Amino acid sequence: MGGGLPALAHGGAKSRRAKHLTEPRWVRVLAIAAAIAFLSLVLVLPLAVVWWEALRKGLGPFFSAIGDSDALAAARLTLWTALVCVPVNTVCGVAAAWALTRYRFRGRQLLLTLIDLPFSVSPVISGMIFVLLFGAQGWFGAWLSEHDVKIVFAFPGIALATLFVTFPFVARELIPLMQALGSQEEEAAVTLGASGWQVFWRVTLPNVKWGLLNGVILCNARAMGDFGAVSVVSGHIRGKTNTLPLHVEVLYGEYQFSAAFAVAALLVLLAVATLFARHFVAWRMARDRAAVARADAEPSESVDSSAPRVPA
């Protein structure tokens, strides 16, 4: 009896605390309904409208719009931009995350600030920077014209602008993950005689592979869907420097609404694929963490069970 009173008191305090933190039922129902209504209005309804307008005149006009030569050229340019920018930003992001989490050096905070710079600068401004640098009236414009090198209003300018706006994604995904993991396993590998590359490929990369994949997915989605920076440096040359988002704008400006929504539907598919890919990566990360937690718990349980018991 005496031993049960503190437990009952503790349980009563716990129940009182839970009751104090729990909102009334009508408040919870209202909050959930408001959240669902907001998401439906902001996310679900626009996506539904895009597909409705894209298919409103039937499948024939839909496939005709996405099979148009200009639309195919825009799709090819979008894919080439992603194929160039995503690997470069992946390598640079991994290197930046490694340097920032494994070393302490002067200027570290400045490097962190520079990585976050594309998040704080408008994409239009970032595109304008490249125009001021490499345009006909820019700092290097005369030299580029003399050597017949085209950067602005050509693929190099689009790639540079996309590299700038997509740079933070891989680094910012890896930095907190690598900080949380620490460097104990890597130090142990070095102590056992592993080289730097062996430590990276066999210890670091397996530990951060899902976070890295998540950063790559986000980087690819932004590279294919960016509008502001690319719009400034592309010149809107139809069939040559228009990516898919720019092609949608051109079609909509020409009052070709069905074609514009048909091409926009491709970008919606990209968004949905990105969403499912991120969900899969999050599921695998949670699964791996649970497996590691179980592996860490098993040795301690076995040790406890085999420990000699002190006789009463």
N, C-alpha and C positions, 0 to 999 in steps of 0.2 A: 504493500500500500504506500509506504513512505517513498519507495523508489519510483512509483508511478506518478506521484503528484507533480514533480518537475516536468515530466514528459507531457502530462496533460496541460500543464501551464504553458509549456513551450508550444504545444499544438494549438492551444487556444489563441496564443499571440500570433502564431503563423496564420491561422484562419482569419483573425481580425485584420491582420496586415493585408492579406489577399483581398478581403472584402473592401478594405479601404482603397486599394489600388484598382479594383475592378469597377468599370463604369456601369451605369444602369443599362439594361437591355435595349431600351429605346435609343440610347446614345450610340451604342455599338451598331445597331441596325441602320441608323441614320448615317453614320460615318461610312459604313460599307456601301450603302446605296449611293452616297455622294461620290465615293471613289469610283464605283463601277460606272456611274453616269458620266463622270469626267473623262475616264479612259475611253468610254464608248464614243463620246463626242470628239475627243482630240485624236484618238488613234484608230479605232475601229471604223468609224464613219468615213473619214477621208480615204482609207484603203478601199472600203466598199465602193465609194463613189468613183475612184480611179478605175476599178475593174468594171463597174457598171457602164461608165462612159466608153471604156475601151471596147467592150463587147456589145454595146447597144445596137450597132448596125450589123452585127453578125460576125462570124469568124472570117469571112472573106476579106472585108476591109481591115480587120485586125492583122491577119498574116500579110496582107499587102503592105501595111504600114511598116511592120517590123522587117519585112523582106526588101524594102526599098534600098536602093544603092547608097543613098546618103545615110540611112539608118545603120546599114551594115558597116559603112566606113566609120561612123561614130562608135559603134560597138568595138570594132577592131582597135581604134585609137584608145578607147577606154581600157581594153584588155592590155594593150602594150604599155600604157601608163602604169597600170597596176603591176605588170610583170617587171618593170624597171624599178619602181619606187618601193615596193614591198620588200624585196630581198635586200636592197641597200639600207632601208630603215631597220630591217631586222638585225643585220650585222652591226650597224651603228648603235642601235638600241641595246643590244646585248653587251657591246663593249662599254657603253656609257654606264649601264647598270653594274657591270663588273667593277669598273673603276670607282664608282661612287659608293659601293657597298663593301668593297674589300680593301680600300686604301683611304688614308687621310692625308690630304695635301692642300696646299694653299690655293685658293680659288675654287674649292669644292662647291661652296654655296653659290658662287657665280655660275658654275656649270649647271647646277640644278635650276637656277633661274632661267638660263638660256633654253634649257629643255622645255620649260613651261611657257616660253615666249609665244609660240604659235597659238596657245590657248587664249592668250590675253590680247593678241593683235587680230583685228578684223581680217578675214581672208581677202577682202577687196584691197586692203592696205598692203598686205603681203604680196599680192599680185602687182600692185603699183610699184613696189620696191624694185621688182625685176624689170619693169618697164623703164624706170628711171636709171637703172644700171645698164641694161642691154638694148634699150630702144634706140631708134634713129637719132634722137636728141639726148640720149643718155650719156653717162660717163664714158662707156666703152663703145658707144654707137659708131663713132667715126672709124675706129680701128676694126670693128667687126665688118663694117661696110667695105673697107679697103680689102679685107681678106675674104670677102664673100661668105661670111659666117652668119647664119640666121639662128637667132635664139628666140626672140619675141616673135609672136605670130607664127610659130613653128613648134614642132614636137619638143625640142630641148627646153623651151620656155614653159611648156605645159608640165614637163617632167620636173623641172626645178620648182615650180610653184606647188606641185603636188608633194614633192619631197619635203618642202617647208611645212606644209599644214599637217602632214601625217607623221612627222618625226617623233613627237612625244609618246605615241601610243605604246610601242613596244617597251621603251625605257620605263615609262610610268607604270606599266603593268608588272615589270620585273623588279623594280627597286624595292617596293615594300615586301614582296615575296622573298627576295634574297636577304633582306635585312631580318625577316622573321626566321628564316632557316639558319642563319648564322654561318660561321666558317669552320666549325669544329670538324666536320667530316672531311673538308678539303685539307685542313691542317694535318689530320691523321693520315690522309693519302700521301701528302708530301713527306711526312715522317717515315712512311713505309717505302719511300723511294720513287714515287710517281712523279713524272714530269708535269710541266704546266699544262700541256695539251691533254695528257692523260687524265689529269684532275678535272679539266673542263668537260671532256667528252664522257667520262665514266662516273663522275660524281656530280658536278654542277648541273650539266644539261639534263640528266634524268630527273633531278630534283625540281627543276623549274620548267619542265617541258610543257605542262598544261598551261601555266601562266604565260609562257612564250607563245603558245598556240593561240591563246585568247588575245594577246596583243597583236599578233599577225592578222587575226580575223578582223579586229577593229580597224587596223591600218588598211587592210584591203577594202573594207566597206567605205572608209573615208576617201581612199584614192579613187574608187569608182564613182562615188556620189558627190564629190566636191564640185561646187559651182562658182563660188565667189572669186577665188584666186585664179582658177583656170579661165573664167570669163574675161578677166582683164588681159591676160597674156595671149589668149588664143586668136583674137582678131575675128572670131566667128566666121571663118572661111568654110563655107558649106562643103561637106565631103572631104575636108582636109584637116581642119583644126577644131572641129566640133566634137566634143565628147557626148555621151548620151544625155546628161543633164542639159547641156547647151542645145542639143538637137531638139529636146522637148520644148525649150523656150522658143526656138526658131519656129517650130511648127505651130505653137500656140499663138505666136505673134502674127502668123499668116492665116489665122482663123481655121486651121486644120485641126479642129478639136479632137476628133476621133483618132487621128494619127498621133497627136500629141499624147493622148491618154494611153494609146497602145504602147508607145515607147516607154511612157512612165510606168506601165505595168511591169516592164522588165526590171526597172529599178525597185519596184515593190517586191518582186521575187527575190532580188538580191537582199533586201532588208529582211524578208522572212527567213531566207537561208542563213543570214548572219545571226538572227535571233535563235534559230534552232541549233546552230553550231556553238554559240555561246552557252546555251543551255546544256548541251552535251559535254562541253569542256568543264562547266561548273559541276556537273554530276560526276565526272571522272575525278576531278580534284577532290570532291567530298569523299568519294569512294576510296581513293588512295590515302587520304588522311585517316579515315576510319581503319584501314588495314594497318597503317603504321601505328596507330594507337593500340590496336589489338596486339600487334607484335611486341610493343613495348610493355604491355600489361602481362603477357604470358610468362616471361622469365621470372618476374617478381612473384607471380602466383605459384609457380613451380618451386621457387626457393622457399616461400612461406609454407607450402604443404610438406616439404621435406625437412623442415627445421625441427630439431629435437624438442620435444615437449618437456617442460619442467614439471616433475611430479608434484602433486599437491601435498 
